[in-house]
Each structure stands twice: as structure tokens, then as C-alpha cells.
Amino acid sequence: MIMPRGQQLLLPASPAFIWGSLLVALMLNLLPLGRVLWMPDFLAVVLVFWNVHQPRRVGLLAAFLFGLALDVHQASLLGQHALAYTVLIYCAIMIHRRILWFSVPGQALQLLPLFALAHAITILLRLIGGAMFPGWQVLLGPVLEAALWPIVAVLLLAPQRRAPNPDANRPL
């Protein structure tokens, strides 16, 4: 694959860093912030990020297991988040090569429908389970997740941008 012009060659991602960032995102989702419906799903954003950038390291099984863990924690329908994360990650893996050709804001716009799909799946499953419609403020969740994408991209790619052996005479 030919790299786009001006894109920096990245170091390989450390598996410990990948799984550590996923655990930190899970912990952010587990924070007791009340019933805020428009809160972005940090775990979904980080899962999509690693599936776009490292699709062979984090896959559908990880998304399914993290979704089950979130379902158990929130005492929601078992499999609700697992299904939403699995569909989200499947779609992200399907378009991961195309996404990388866009700029970071363009990537966020391309991923907005995927985040909306994941939220639509959870809302639909809640409605089938007998819950009330949560209101229109739930539409802010995917928008905030797409807005969070550039921040996550900068934070999670930062360890890969450094030189392996820093040297004053090397321009990279």
C-alpha cells in the first residue's frame, strides 16, 4: 500500500499500550455519572480506533467481550452492548483501509454513521425490551464520539510518532 504524501511513518503499536488504552476506556465508561444519555461511549471510540489502525490485534472477540462486561456492569439486556460493539467493529474493519486515506476530521465524519448505528442498535434493543424512548438528546452521543475522534487519534498515536533512537543529527 502506498502511503499518502506527508504522512509520517509510525512505529509499531505496543500490545500493552493497546490493551491498556482499552482498559482505560472501559474504566471511563464505568464511571458513575448518573443517567447521562448524551455521554459519549469512550470504549466504542477506542475500539474503533484500534480496529482502524491495528485490525489484526483487536477484533470482534474483544469487542464482544468488552460489550458483555459493559452489559453486566450496567445491568442492561445481556448482549445489548456486545451486539452493538460487534456490528460497529465489523463495519470499522470493513472500511479501515478507506478511512486511513482521509484527514483526521474527515475520518471523524466518515465514522459518524457507524457511531450512530451502534447507538441505534442499543436504543432499538431497549425499546424491544420494553423501555421507554430515551429522548432526542441521545442523538448527541454519536456526534460527541465523532468530535472525540481527533483527540483520541492524537493521544493514541503519540507513542508511535517518536523516533526509535532520538539523535540530534537525524531529521526524523
N, C-alpha and C positions, 0 to 999 in steps of 0.2 A: 504494500500500500504506500502510495506517495503521500508525504506529509504536506499540509498546506504551508504556504510561504509565511515566514515569520513565526512559526510555532516552534517553541523550544523543545528540544529532545529531553524527555523526562527519565529519571532514574526509575528502576522497578519499585513497585509499592511493597512495603514490608507486610507480610501476613499479620503480624502482631498489631501493626498500625491499623490495618483494615478492620480486623475484628474488634480492636479496642474502640475505634470510632463507632462501630455498630452498637457496641455495648453502651457507650456514652449516649448515643441517640435513643436507645431503649430506655435508659435512665431518665432522659429528658421527657420521654413520653409517659413515664410512670410517676412524674411529679404530681402531687395532689393540688391541681389548680382549679378544682371545682368543676362545674359543668360548663366550661367554656367551649362552645360549639365551633367557633371560628379559629380555634387554636391550630396552628399548622402541625402536621404529622412529621416530626423530625426523623423518625425511623424510616418512613417511606422515602423521604428526600435522600437520606444517606444510602439506603438500599438501592435506589435508582442510580445514584451517583456511582457507586461501586460496580453496579451492573453495566453501566455505560462505559466506565473506564477499565474495569477488570472483570469481564463477563465470565471468565473461567474460574475465578477464585470465589465469587459469591454468586449463588444461583437460586433456583426455585426452591430447593430444600431449605436453605437458610431463610428465605422469605416466609415460607410456610411455618417453620418453627418459631420465628420471631412473631408471626401473626398469632399463633396459638398461645404464646406466652402473653401477648397483649390481651387476647380474649380472656384468658384465665384471670389476669390482673383486674380487668375492668368488669368482670362478671357479666360479660355480654354473651350473645349467642356464640357457642363454641364453633369456631371456623369462620366467623364473620370477617375478622381482620386477616385471617390466614388466606381466605379466598381472594380478598381484595389485594393483598400484597402479592399473591401468586400471579394474578392477572396483570397487575402493574409491572411486575418484574418480567413476565413473559413479553409484554409489549415493549418494555425498555430494551430487552435483549434483541428483539426483532428489528429495532431501529437504531441500535447503538452505533453502527458504522456511519449512518447518515447524520446522527446528532453531532458527532465529533467534528464535522466539517463546518458547523455553524459557530459563530462567536458565542460567548457565554450568555449574553442577553437573548440571542437567537435560540440557544438551547433551552432557555427558560420558557420562551414562547412555544417551542415545539413540545415541551413536556407538560405544559398546562393542561391539554386534553387528557393526558394519562393520569395526572393527579385528580382531575375532575371525574374520570371514570372510576378510580378507586373509591372516591367519596360517594359516588352514585351507587356503587355496589353495596357499600356498608349501609347507606340510607335505605336502599331497596330491601335488603335483608332485615333491617329493623322494622320496616313497615310490614313485611310479610310476617314477622314475628309478633305483630300486634302493637307496636309502639306508635306514638303519635308522630306526625311530621315535625321535625325539629325547628322549622322556620327557615326563612330565607337567608339568615346570617350564616348558615352553613356553607353558602357559596363563597364566603371569604377564605375558607380553608385552602382550597386549591390555588387561589390567587396568591395567598401568603406563602405557600410552598414554592410556587414558581418564583416569587420575589426573593425567597431564601436561597434559591439555587446559586446565584453568583457568589454569595457569601460562603456557602458550603464548598463551592469549587475552589475558591481562593484558599480556604483553610485546609482542605484535604489534599490539595496538590502542592502545598507549600513544602512539605518534606521531600518531595520528589524533584523540586526545582533547584536544589542546591548542588554544587559541584561535588563529585565524589572525593576529590583531593584538592581542596582550595589552594590556589597558588597565585601569587601576585603577578606572575608573568602570563597567566592563561586568561584569555578574554571570556571564557565560558564560566 
